[in-house]
Structures are given as structure tokens and as C-alpha cells.
């Protein structure tokens, strides 16, 4: 039962948190590296007591495992995840800071739902045909849901599209590292890595100040605790022993939650095509959860029924 909840409910909870985060991100006034450094520090600090709770106060193994091999895998996986997440979140935040609307950013980011199964082919993580169909349906649904005007591509949009590619790589790294390591520790190390990298880059390319935090306190705390500390950890836990493409489809529901949250926050009325987009997303998510064998059994049953009817005639 726990595995079913972990693989299905955890990604949806993460998607809900990320959906609301799109609204928070649009109000950012700090530099992209500065903003990501602040949220990463908060996520890192938030996850330390969480680890201690689950390890029953084992401070000695806070950032390591019981044997050297697992500890090495934990740090390699955590650092790689942190580098990928640092780059992906920078590209996304930079794109939004330079003019990409929250809805379009949500759609472009979610294109990782088709990038992940493509990467999976090269990494021998093939997805069943139902998942491919689900990905296409979801992408079309996302277009209806997120794109409000004629679709045009600007430089800022290309940054967000590039972030989708990096997010797809991040998902595949988690798929490999998460199977061997403690998910919460892995998440904590990824945010430590992201905080260090973003902090260094902020000092080089930006001029961080205390006002960057005070002016964006609500956004930074929400993204640090909820979007980073909780949601990304839920993603890592959900992906353990799960098909990464199916998990990705569930995570892409963040676009649905993002549009709904944006409509509520800004008092907007959703259009008919946006409701259709939501419906297609739900269809895609449900379809992806149905094993291919179920369709095979259903097809055989229908075929047998037709043969019986022909014999009776």
C-alpha cells in the first residue's frame, strides 16, 4: 500500500506545491542565482532535522551511509542532482525574469514529459506504448491549458525550454541514484550543492544584498521549504523503483495546478479550452497508470466475445 501511495500520491503532492510556486516565482525581484541560493539554503537547513527524525537522531550518519560504497554513491548522486537542479532552476527563473509568462513557463517546463522517455531509450529505460500516448495527450493538454495567445518563441522562452531538458536529465539522475541511496539524504546534499554553486555564481554575476531576502521573503521561504525541501524530496522518494516516465507525467500536473493557482491568485476566469486542457491532462495521467497487459487482456476478451457471436450466428 505504501509503495502505491509513494509512486502515485507523492508526485501529485509535489506537482501541487510546484504549481503554486509558479505564482510565487513571478513576483521575484532578486537575481536568479541569488534567489536560488536563498531557497537552497532554506531547503538544506529544513531537511537536516527531517533526516535526524527518520534516522532516530543518528548525527554520525547525517550525510553518509553505513558503508563507504553507499556513501560514495550518495555524494556522487547528490552532487550531480544539485548541479542539474542548479542549472535547471536558473534557466527557468531567468526566463521568467526576462518576460516568459507563468503559464507559458509552466508549459515549456513540462515538455520534459516527452524528453524523459526519449532519454530513457538511450538508457535502456523503455516506456510502454500507453505511456508514450499519454505523454502526447498530456503535451496537447498542456498547450491548451497554458498558451493563451498565439505561440511565439522569444529568447526568454528558449531559456525555459532549455531548463526542461536539464530537468529531464535531473529526473534520469534521480532514477539511477535514488535506487541506491537514502532519498532524503540525497535531496539534502543536492540542495547543499545547489546553494554553494548558486551562491558563488551570485557573487560573481550579481550583487546580492539582504534586501533581496526581505523583499522576497514569502516567495523564498515557500520555495525553500515547500517547493524545494518537501516537493523535490517527494519526487526522489516517488521515483524509487518506479518508471521515470510515469512519474514524470504525474509531476507534469504542476501545470494544471499552476494555471488554477494563477487564476485564483489573479481573479481570472478559466477559458473553455483551459478546462479541456485540464481534462486531457487527467486522461493522460490515468492512462499512464494502466498496465499494458490490461489492454491486452481486454482486447483478447473482446476478440473472444466476437468469435462466440460469429459462431452462434
C-alpha positions as a Markdown table, in Angstrom:
| # | Residue | x | y | z |
|---|---|---|---|---|
| 1 | Unk | 0.0 | 0.0 | 0.0 |
| 2 | Unk | 2.8 | 2.4 | 0.9 |
| 3 | Unk | 4.5 | 1.8 | -2.4 |
| 4 | Unk | 1.3 | 2.7 | -4.3 |
| 5 | Unk | 0.9 | 5.9 | -2.3 |
| 6 | Unk | 4.6 | 6.7 | -2.7 |
| 7 | Unk | 4.6 | 6.2 | -6.5 |
| 8 | Unk | 1.2 | 7.9 | -7.2 |
| 9 | Unk | 0.3 | 10.4 | -4.4 |
| 10 | Unk | 3.8 | 11.8 | -3.7 |
| 11 | Unk | 4.3 | 13.1 | -7.3 |
| 12 | Unk | 0.9 | 14.7 | -7.3 |
| 13 | Unk | 1.6 | 16.4 | -4.0 |
| 14 | Unk | 4.9 | 17.6 | -5.4 |
| 15 | Unk | 3.1 | 18.9 | -8.5 |
| 16 | Unk | 0.6 | 20.8 | -6.4 |
| 17 | Unk | 3.3 | 22.5 | -4.5 |
| 18 | Unk | 5.2 | 23.4 | -7.7 |
| 19 | Unk | 2.1 | 24.7 | -9.3 |
| 20 | Unk | 1.6 | 27.2 | -6.6 |
| 21 | Unk | 5.3 | 28.0 | -6.8 |
| 22 | Unk | 4.9 | 29.4 | -10.3 |
| 23 | Unk | 2.8 | 32.2 | -8.8 |
| 24 | Unk | 5.4 | 32.9 | -6.2 |
| 25 | Unk | 8.3 | 32.9 | -8.7 |
| 26 | Unk | 6.6 | 35.6 | -10.9 |
| 27 | Unk | 7.0 | 38.1 | -8.1 |
| 28 | Unk | 10.7 | 37.7 | -7.6 |
| 29 | Unk | 12.9 | 40.8 | -7.7 |
| 30 | Unk | 16.2 | 39.3 | -6.8 |
| 31 | Unk | 18.8 | 37.9 | -9.3 |
| 32 | Unk | 18.2 | 34.3 | -10.4 |
| 33 | Unk | 21.3 | 33.0 | -8.8 |
| 34 | Unk | 20.7 | 34.9 | -5.6 |
| 35 | Unk | 17.1 | 33.7 | -5.4 |
| 36 | Unk | 18.1 | 30.1 | -6.0 |
| 37 | Unk | 20.9 | 30.3 | -3.4 |
| 38 | Unk | 18.5 | 31.6 | -0.8 |
| 39 | Unk | 15.8 | 28.9 | -1.4 |
| 40 | Unk | 18.5 | 26.2 | -1.5 |
| 41 | Unk | 20.0 | 27.2 | 1.9 |
| 42 | Unk | 16.5 | 27.1 | 3.4 |
| 43 | Unk | 15.8 | 23.7 | 1.9 |
| 44 | Unk | 19.1 | 22.3 | 3.1 |
| 45 | Unk | 18.5 | 23.6 | 6.7 |
| 46 | Unk | 14.9 | 22.4 | 6.6 |
| 47 | Unk | 15.9 | 18.8 | 5.6 |
| 48 | Unk | 18.6 | 18.3 | 8.3 |
| 49 | Unk | 16.1 | 17.8 | 11.2 |
| 50 | Unk | 13.9 | 15.7 | 8.9 |
| 51 | Unk | 16.9 | 13.3 | 8.3 |
| 52 | Unk | 17.5 | 13.2 | 12.1 |
| 53 | Unk | 13.9 | 12.3 | 12.7 |
| 54 | Unk | 14.0 | 9.4 | 10.2 |
| 55 | Unk | 17.4 | 8.2 | 11.4 |
| 56 | Unk | 16.4 | 8.5 | 15.1 |
| 57 | Unk | 19.0 | 11.2 | 15.8 |
| 58 | Unk | 21.9 | 9.5 | 14.2 |
| 59 | Unk | 24.1 | 12.5 | 13.7 |
| 60 | Unk | 27.1 | 10.4 | 12.8 |
| 61 | Unk | 25.5 | 9.2 | 9.6 |
| 62 | Unk | 23.7 | 12.5 | 8.7 |
| 63 | Unk | 25.4 | 12.8 | 5.4 |
| 64 | Unk | 26.7 | 9.3 | 4.9 |
| 65 | Unk | 25.6 | 5.7 | 4.8 |
| 66 | Unk | 26.8 | 2.7 | 6.8 |
| 67 | Unk | 29.4 | 1.6 | 4.3 |
| 68 | Unk | 31.8 | 3.5 | 2.1 |
| 69 | Unk | 30.4 | 2.3 | -1.3 |
| 70 | Unk | 26.9 | 3.6 | -0.5 |
| 71 | Unk | 28.3 | 6.9 | 0.9 |
| 72 | Unk | 30.2 | 7.4 | -2.3 |
| 73 | Unk | 27.1 | 6.8 | -4.4 |
| 74 | Unk | 25.1 | 9.1 | -2.1 |
| 75 | Unk | 27.5 | 12.0 | -2.6 |
| 76 | Unk | 28.0 | 11.5 | -6.3 |
| 77 | Unk | 24.3 | 11.3 | -6.9 |
| 78 | Unk | 23.6 | 14.3 | -4.6 |
| 79 | Unk | 26.2 | 16.5 | -6.3 |
| 80 | Unk | 25.1 | 15.6 | -9.8 |
| 81 | Unk | 21.5 | 16.2 | -8.8 |
| 82 | Unk | 22.5 | 19.5 | -7.3 |
| 83 | Unk | 24.4 | 20.7 | -10.4 |
| 84 | Unk | 21.5 | 19.7 | -12.7 |
| 85 | Unk | 18.9 | 21.4 | -10.4 |
| 86 | Unk | 21.0 | 24.5 | -10.1 |
| 87 | Unk | 21.3 | 24.9 | -13.9 |
| 88 | Unk | 17.6 | 24.0 | -14.5 |
| 89 | Unk | 16.2 | 26.4 | -11.9 |
| 90 | Unk | 18.5 | 29.2 | -13.0 |
| 91 | Unk | 17.3 | 28.8 | -16.6 |
| 92 | Unk | 13.7 | 28.7 | -15.5 |
| 93 | Unk | 13.9 | 31.7 | -13.2 |
| 94 | Unk | 16.0 | 33.7 | -15.7 |
| 95 | Unk | 13.4 | 33.0 | -18.4 |
| 96 | Unk | 10.6 | 34.1 | -16.2 |
| 97 | Unk | 12.5 | 37.2 | -15.0 |
| 98 | Unk | 13.1 | 38.2 | -18.6 |
| 99 | Unk | 9.5 | 38.1 | -19.8 |
| 100 | Unk | 8.2 | 34.5 | -20.1 |
| 101 | Unk | 4.7 | 34.4 | -18.5 |
| 102 | Unk | 4.0 | 31.9 | -15.7 |
| 103 | Unk | 1.5 | 29.9 | -18.0 |
| 104 | Unk | 4.0 | 29.6 | -20.9 |
| 105 | Unk | 6.8 | 28.8 | -18.5 |
| 106 | Unk | 4.7 | 26.1 | -17.0 |
| 107 | Unk | 4.0 | 24.6 | -20.4 |
| 108 | Unk | 7.6 | 24.8 | -21.7 |
| 109 | Unk | 9.0 | 23.3 | -18.4 |
| 110 | Unk | 6.6 | 20.4 | -18.7 |
| 111 | Unk | 7.8 | 19.4 | -22.1 |
| 112 | Unk | 10.2 | 17.2 | -20.1 |
| 113 | Unk | 7.3 | 14.6 | -20.3 |
| 114 | Unk | 8.4 | 13.8 | -23.8 |
| 115 | Unk | 12.1 | 14.4 | -23.3 |
| 116 | Unk | 12.3 | 11.8 | -20.4 |
| 117 | Unk | 11.1 | 8.8 | -22.4 |
| 118 | Unk | 13.4 | 9.8 | -25.3 |
| 119 | Unk | 16.4 | 9.8 | -22.9 |
| 120 | Unk | 15.1 | 6.6 | -21.4 |
| 121 | Unk | 15.6 | 4.8 | -24.8 |
| 122 | Unk | 19.3 | 5.6 | -24.7 |
| 123 | Unk | 19.5 | 4.5 | -21.0 |
| 124 | Unk | 17.5 | 1.3 | -21.6 |
| 125 | Unk | 14.5 | 2.6 | -19.7 |
| 126 | Unk | 11.9 | 2.0 | -22.3 |
| 127 | Unk | 8.4 | 3.1 | -21.7 |
| 128 | Unk | 5.3 | 1.1 | -22.8 |
| 129 | Unk | 3.2 | 2.4 | -25.7 |
| 130 | Unk | 0.4 | 3.6 | -23.4 |
| 131 | Unk | 2.9 | 5.9 | -21.7 |
| 132 | Unk | 4.0 | 7.4 | -25.0 |
| 133 | Unk | 0.4 | 8.0 | -26.0 |
| 134 | Unk | -0.2 | 9.6 | -22.5 |
| 135 | Unk | 2.8 | 11.9 | -23.0 |
| 136 | Unk | 1.5 | 13.1 | -26.3 |
| 137 | Unk | -2.1 | 13.7 | -24.9 |
| 138 | Unk | -0.6 | 15.5 | -21.9 |
| 139 | Unk | 1.5 | 17.7 | -24.1 |
| 140 | Unk | -1.5 | 18.7 | -26.2 |
| 141 | Unk | -3.5 | 19.3 | -23.0 |
| 142 | Unk | -0.7 | 21.5 | -21.6 |
| 143 | Unk | -0.7 | 23.6 | -24.8 |
| 144 | Unk | -4.5 | 24.2 | -24.4 |
| 145 | Unk | -4.1 | 24.9 | -20.7 |
| 146 | Unk | -1.1 | 27.2 | -20.7 |
| 147 | Unk | -0.8 | 29.0 | -24.0 |
| 148 | Unk | -3.3 | 31.9 | -24.0 |
| 149 | Unk | -2.2 | 33.7 | -27.2 |
| 150 | Unk | -0.5 | 32.9 | -30.5 |
| 151 | Unk | 2.5 | 30.7 | -29.7 |
| 152 | Unk | 5.7 | 32.6 | -30.3 |
| 153 | Unk | 9.2 | 31.9 | -29.2 |
| 154 | Unk | 11.5 | 34.5 | -27.6 |
| 155 | Unk | 14.9 | 34.2 | -26.1 |
| 156 | Unk | 13.4 | 34.0 | -22.6 |
| 157 | Unk | 11.2 | 31.1 | -23.8 |
| 158 | Unk | 14.3 | 29.3 | -25.1 |
| 159 | Unk | 15.8 | 29.5 | -21.7 |
| 160 | Unk | 12.8 | 27.9 | -20.1 |
| 161 | Unk | 12.8 | 25.2 | -22.8 |
| 162 | Unk | 16.4 | 24.5 | -22.1 |
| 163 | Unk | 15.5 | 24.1 | -18.4 |
| 164 | Unk | 13.1 | 21.4 | -19.4 |
| 165 | Unk | 16.0 | 19.4 | -21.0 |
| 166 | Unk | 18.0 | 19.8 | -17.8 |
| 167 | Unk | 15.1 | 18.8 | -15.6 |
| 168 | Unk | 14.7 | 15.7 | -17.8 |
| 169 | Unk | 18.4 | 14.9 | -17.1 |
| 170 | Unk | 17.8 | 15.6 | -13.4 |
| 171 | Unk | 14.9 | 13.0 | -13.4 |
| 172 | Unk | 17.1 | 10.4 | -15.0 |
| 173 | Unk | 19.9 | 11.0 | -12.5 |
| 174 | Unk | 17.4 | 10.5 | -9.7 |
| 175 | Unk | 16.2 | 7.4 | -11.3 |
| 176 | Unk | 19.8 | 6.0 | -11.1 |
| 177 | Unk | 20.9 | 7.5 | -7.8 |
| 178 | Unk | 17.6 | 7.2 | -5.9 |
| 179 | Unk | 17.6 | 3.4 | -6.2 |
| 180 | Unk | 20.8 | 3.1 | -4.3 |
| 181 | Unk | 20.6 | 5.9 | -1.7 |
| 182 | Unk | 18.5 | 7.3 | 1.1 |
| 183 | Unk | 16.2 | 9.7 | -0.7 |
| 184 | Unk | 16.0 | 12.4 | 2.0 |
| 185 | Unk | 19.8 | 12.5 | 2.4 |
| 186 | Unk | 20.2 | 12.6 | -1.4 |
| 187 | Unk | 17.8 | 15.6 | -1.5 |
| 188 | Unk | 19.7 | 17.4 | 1.3 |
| 189 | Unk | 23.0 | 17.0 | -0.5 |
| 190 | Unk | 21.6 | 18.2 | -3.8 |
| 191 | Unk | 20.4 | 21.4 | -2.1 |
| 192 | Unk | 23.8 | 21.9 | -0.3 |
| 193 | Unk | 25.4 | 21.6 | -3.8 |
| 194 | Unk | 22.9 | 24.0 | -5.3 |
| 195 | Unk | 23.3 | 26.5 | -2.5 |
| 196 | Unk | 27.1 | 26.6 | -2.9 |
| 197 | Unk | 27.1 | 26.8 | -6.7 |
| 198 | Unk | 24.3 | 29.4 | -6.8 |
| 199 | Unk | 26.0 | 31.4 | -4.0 |
| 200 | Unk | 29.3 | 31.5 | -5.8 |
| 201 | Unk | 27.7 | 32.5 | -9.2 |
| 202 | Unk | 25.6 | 35.1 | -7.4 |
| 203 | Unk | 28.7 | 36.8 | -6.0 |
| 204 | Unk | 30.4 | 36.7 | -9.5 |
| 205 | Unk | 27.5 | 37.8 | -11.7 |
| 206 | Unk | 25.1 | 39.6 | -9.4 |
| 207 | Unk | 25.1 | 41.9 | -6.4 |
| 208 | Unk | 23.2 | 40.1 | -3.6 |
| 209 | Unk | 22.0 | 42.0 | -0.6 |
| 210 | Unk | 19.9 | 41.5 | 2.5 |
| 211 | Unk | 17.1 | 43.4 | 0.8 |
| 212 | Unk | 16.9 | 40.6 | -1.8 |
| 213 | Unk | 15.6 | 38.3 | 1.0 |
| 214 | Unk | 13.4 | 40.9 | 2.8 |
| 215 | Unk | 11.7 | 41.9 | -0.5 |
| 216 | Unk | 11.1 | 38.3 | -1.5 |
| 217 | Unk | 10.7 | 36.7 | 1.9 |
| 218 | Unk | 7.4 | 35.0 | 1.3 |
| 219 | Unk | 8.5 | 33.6 | -2.1 |
| 220 | Unk | 11.9 | 32.5 | -0.8 |
| 221 | Unk | 10.5 | 30.7 | 2.3 |
| 222 | Unk | 7.7 | 29.0 | 0.3 |
| 223 | Unk | 10.1 | 27.8 | -2.4 |
| 224 | Unk | 12.8 | 26.9 | 0.1 |
| 225 | Unk | 10.6 | 24.8 | 2.5 |
| 226 | Unk | 7.7 | 23.6 | 0.3 |
| 227 | Unk | 8.9 | 23.7 | -3.4 |
| 228 | Unk | 12.5 | 22.6 | -2.7 |
| 229 | Unk | 12.6 | 20.9 | 0.7 |
| 230 | Unk | 9.4 | 19.0 | 0.5 |
| 231 | Unk | 8.4 | 18.7 | -3.2 |
| 232 | Unk | 11.8 | 17.7 | -4.6 |
| 233 | Unk | 12.2 | 15.2 | -1.7 |
| 234 | Unk | 8.8 | 13.7 | -2.6 |
| 235 | Unk | 10.0 | 13.4 | -6.2 |
| 236 | Unk | 13.1 | 11.5 | -5.2 |
| 237 | Unk | 11.1 | 9.2 | -2.9 |
| 238 | Unk | 8.4 | 8.7 | -5.6 |
| 239 | Unk | 10.9 | 7.7 | -8.3 |
| 240 | Unk | 12.5 | 4.9 | -6.3 |
| 241 | Unk | 11.7 | 1.6 | -8.2 |
| 242 | Unk | 9.2 | 3.5 | -10.4 |
| 243 | Unk | 9.1 | 4.1 | -14.2 |
| 244 | Unk | 10.6 | 7.6 | -14.5 |
| 245 | Unk | 8.2 | 8.5 | -17.4 |
| 246 | Unk | 5.1 | 7.6 | -15.5 |
| 247 | Unk | 6.4 | 9.7 | -12.5 |
| 248 | Unk | 7.1 | 12.5 | -14.9 |
| 249 | Unk | 3.5 | 12.5 | -16.2 |
| 250 | Unk | 2.2 | 12.8 | -12.6 |
| 251 | Unk | 4.7 | 15.6 | -11.9 |
| 252 | Unk | 3.6 | 17.5 | -15.0 |
| 253 | Unk | 0.2 | 18.0 | -13.3 |
| 254 | Unk | 2.1 | 21.0 | -11.8 |
| 255 | Unk | 0.9 | 22.9 | -14.9 |
| 256 | Unk | -2.7 | 22.2 | -14.1 |
| 257 | Unk | -2.2 | 23.3 | -10.5 |
| 258 | Unk | -0.2 | 26.3 | -11.7 |
| 259 | Unk | -2.9 | 27.6 | -14.0 |
| 260 | Unk | -5.6 | 27.1 | -11.4 |
| 261 | Unk | -3.5 | 28.8 | -8.7 |
| 262 | Unk | -2.7 | 31.7 | -11.1 |
| 263 | Unk | -6.4 | 32.1 | -11.8 |
| 264 | Unk | -7.3 | 32.1 | -8.1 |
| 265 | Unk | -4.5 | 34.5 | -7.2 |
| 266 | Unk | -5.2 | 36.9 | -10.0 |
| 267 | Unk | -9.0 | 36.5 | -10.0 |
| 268 | Unk | -9.1 | 35.3 | -13.6 |
| 269 | Unk | -11.8 | 33.1 | -15.2 |
| 270 | Unk | -10.5 | 30.0 | -16.9 |
| 271 | Unk | -11.4 | 29.6 | -20.6 |
| 272 | Unk | -13.2 | 26.6 | -22.1 |
| 273 | Unk | -10.0 | 25.4 | -23.8 |
| 274 | Unk | -8.2 | 25.5 | -20.5 |
| 275 | Unk | -10.8 | 23.2 | -19.0 |
| 276 | Unk | -10.4 | 20.9 | -21.9 |
| 277 | Unk | -6.6 | 21.0 | -21.3 |
| 278 | Unk | -7.2 | 20.0 | -17.7 |
| 279 | Unk | -9.4 | 17.1 | -18.8 |
| 280 | Unk | -6.8 | 15.9 | -21.3 |
| 281 | Unk | -4.1 | 16.0 | -18.6 |
| 282 | Unk | -6.2 | 13.9 | -16.3 |
| 283 | Unk | -6.9 | 11.4 | -19.1 |
| 284 | Unk | -3.2 | 11.2 | -19.8 |
| 285 | Unk | -2.3 | 10.6 | -16.1 |
| 286 | Unk | -5.0 | 7.9 | -15.7 |
| 287 | Unk | -4.0 | 6.2 | -19.0 |
| 288 | Unk | -0.3 | 6.1 | -17.9 |
| 289 | Unk | -1.3 | 4.2 | -14.7 |
| 290 | Unk | -3.0 | 1.4 | -16.6 |
| 291 | Unk | -0.6 | -1.5 | -17.3 |
| 292 | Unk | -0.3 | -2.5 | -21.0 |
| 293 | Unk | -1.3 | -6.1 | -20.0 |
| 294 | Unk | -4.8 | -4.8 | -19.0 |
| 295 | Unk | -5.4 | -3.5 | -22.6 |
| 296 | Unk | -4.1 | -6.9 | -23.9 |
| 297 | Unk | -6.5 | -8.8 | -21.8 |
| 298 | Unk | -9.3 | -6.5 | -22.7 |
| 299 | Unk | -8.6 | -6.9 | -26.4 |
| 300 | Unk | -8.4 | -10.7 | -26.1 |
| 301 | Unk | -11.7 | -10.7 | -24.2 |
| 302 | Unk | -13.4 | -8.6 | -26.9 |
| 303 | Unk | -12.0 | -10.8 | -29.6 |
| 304 | Unk | -13.2 | -13.9 | -27.9 |
| 305 | Unk | -16.7 | -12.4 | -27.4 |
| 306 | Unk | -16.9 | -11.5 | -31.1 |
| 307 | Unk | -15.8 | -15.0 | -32.1 |
| 308 | Unk | -18.5 | -16.5 | -29.9 |
| 309 | Unk | -21.1 | -14.2 | -31.5 |
| 310 | Unk | -20.0 | -15.3 | -35.0 |
| 311 | Unk | -20.2 | -19.0 | -34.0 |
| 312 | Unk | -23.7 | -18.6 | -32.6 |
| 313 | Unk | -24.8 | -16.9 | -35.8 |
